[in-house]
Amino acid sequence: MPRRRPARTLCACLSVSLSLALLGACTAQGGGDRRTPAGGQPGVASGTVIGGTPKRGGTLTVLSNQDFAHLDPARNWVMPTMDFGTRLLYRTLTTFRAAPGKEGGEIVPDLATDLGRSSNGGRTWTFTLKPGLVYEDGTPIRARDVKYNVERSFAPDLAGGPDYAQRYLAGTEGYAGPLGGKHLDSIRTPDERTVVFELRRPVAEFSSTVTLPTFSPVPESREAGVQYDLRPFSSGPYRVESYARGKKLVLVRNVHWNAATDPVRKAYPDRIVVVQGLKGGQIDDRIIASAGADASAVEWSDLQPSSVAKVLPRPEVLKRLSAERTGCTDMLALNTSRAPFDDPSVRRALLYAVDRQAQVIANGGPALNDVATGYLPPSLTGGSASKPVHDGPATGDVARAKRLLAEAGRADGLDTTITVSTGDKTRAEALQQSLARVGIRLRIDTVDPSVYYDTIGDTAKAPDMAISGWCPDYPSAATFLPFVFDGRTIKEKGNQGNVSQFRDAAVDRRMDEIAAMPDAAAADKAWAALDAEIQRKVPAVPLLWERKPLLVGDNVAGAFGHPSWTGQFDFAVIGLKDPSRSEG
């Protein structure tokens, strides 16, 4: 699932029932800020910085079980990779402050001198680039380079990236990118430092939109099509020294990066080495042991559920665990474009058949997960979990599910398929067991995480079901429901959001009406009401609201789960306690 940024204030309490240890929670801070464990109970570092302030130098190692889906900024729309790309390799017009807790949700200028200036009733936005900005070879960053990368995001061969430009820019109908020499009139660059965007409707939050990697610079002379994934041209503090896909990525300092123009990124390590293709449990064990180079390592993907019991009882390891709330919603997407899930009765049967409590257990237990009661996460519903539209226990309602299947003419059950990434196989098996209770026979197909979204995003070959999800890119439900359930967003390839292929004209019309509302508070209420309406149509089953558990070695400093990067470490400010101890 493309994981998107969390957004508004969050006051939900996490009930912890593990006997081994308790995660600190239930404090009433906003934006994911949970600095103090409730009741003085021992807890993981959440909203705090692990290891103190780093020192400059050394090699930070990142241990990963997967390759990056895309490093090309026009295609980069999977949450942790957006963090990695925009913090290390390329800069955007604006970005998020590098701070834990609610401060991390603040938008600050990056390449631009300010947060942009709107005119024409919010339909025109103008940004001025800071003076003295250069690429890794010392050549200047120009306004036309930002325009060019936005235009690249329209190219069919470069699918899969953020599509806000397609949604918001005026005059884009039929546009297929600049590779054939065509350019957009709705992006103007009157001089080398000024870029002007003309929008089809007012967008009050456009300062937040341009935090996305689409709005980073790519010079036309460096265009390499799909091969740009392998060697993005750096405007950030590091450049690519070598990249063997699926094996290792090595970043070294971009000597032309000027810290005076960049108050966000600190660039503490001299080198960052990403070692890929490792097993998740192997990564956990290595960082728990924290020997040699692993003392200066962080893990890329979540701590495995099977490793939780190795961490929580050990205070010396627990203090090296970050578990920030992601602000995202995990869902079981049902392919509504064909049988059996083109039938709403079958979809409702699935809703009652799924044991969501088993999903909690399969994904690491109640210390790291809550059962989701709606599509919108609590961060977009005023801090409280929404009331479920469909009643029934979290373990499922077998009798009701069987009755709905019978009403749909499927009293004997049905055969169906699910595709999951290899890391979610345990969750798929839990689904398989819960669905078997009502006669639904589920076949599980697994694919490598690096190609998961490309696989389920091929609509012609999409499975019946997939574990998917969404996180808002910035504080607005307008960055959630339209991306997941607007039928007009479905793409043949690179279909990142509407995995359910849900098409409903009434829902689409209501989304347009809400998007046009000038009053943000009224829009928030309308989005919440629409969430409930879509739930009644069951294009997907809400599953979990998660935390992101990540371990660091004992020589790592400046580590925290960033609330605007779904709990991933903020690579802008992470580094080492003692650079001389690092290896690699």
Disulfide bonds with the S-S distance in Angstrom:
Cys13-Cys26 2.33
Cys328-Cys471 1.84
